[in-house]
């Protein structure tokens, strides 16, 4: 059995997963001036983690990664065998100029400074932004098939609040402004899952199924939105989990403000539900903004935490999206009572 042994998060509204979820639940929002202007010349605001002034984009990403690794591994014996790390980060070319070799630099810094030994040979950094989440999860689950790998860290870090990136997003009309209602708020976050095939009694949730789908109506295409790719991912994951859609307790979406992605979920869900569905919906981005490579992992971490606290006794589902064709779905469930 694969389980989420622990989860961690650092967001603009919480320096740990517990504080972040408390803020998300109470709809806390903390905005800061980003020092950039929208296309109408109005100042832009976003959501930033309160790091020290003067940190570069690369330094912020490394600090996020180290924070969530520390939170995830707090209960692991520091003398245990090295743990593989699969880390998602922003797409190449989207962060500041100091990050030309971002994947290699991130992996090197995290390996040296992490609070637990990192298995450098089995670790990797995937610089594909949101689109890298499915690849990272697949790589982590593949590693756990090896009997010699009891744990794997899988997560993402991203920051959309540095000056160059904010301006590029504003110029592309991706940001929410008074004259652009179909946009998102720039944010930043790190989120991490500690996956294991040897769950202990304090594991947060069981991993019931995960699957990918292919969406042809990607952003920028002239195809109508149908939600077919999301439906494909959700139906496959639910089939693996042997869980009907209408029995889900909760859905967590990595939606951050652009209507097309929420429309995909609504269309997919309407086709999958065979009866009355009584589930809640969690959207972390309402409090933390768009978090890129961290968004999908934050959605999964929220669900895992809620299962760990026995908020949901029935399975839950996280949906993952991006601007490209990749769509994903992950089904989690409570840890069996016999394991606790």
Helices and strands as residue ranges (DSSP letters): E 3-11, H 17-25, E 32-37, E 43-46, H 57-72, E 84-89, G 97-99, H 102-113, G 120-122, E 124-127, G 129-131, H 132-143, E 151-159, H 163-171, E 188-196, E 205-214, H 228-241, G 245-247, E 250-253, H 259-272, E 280-282, H 285-288, G 292-294, H 295-308, E 316-320, E 326-333, G 337-339
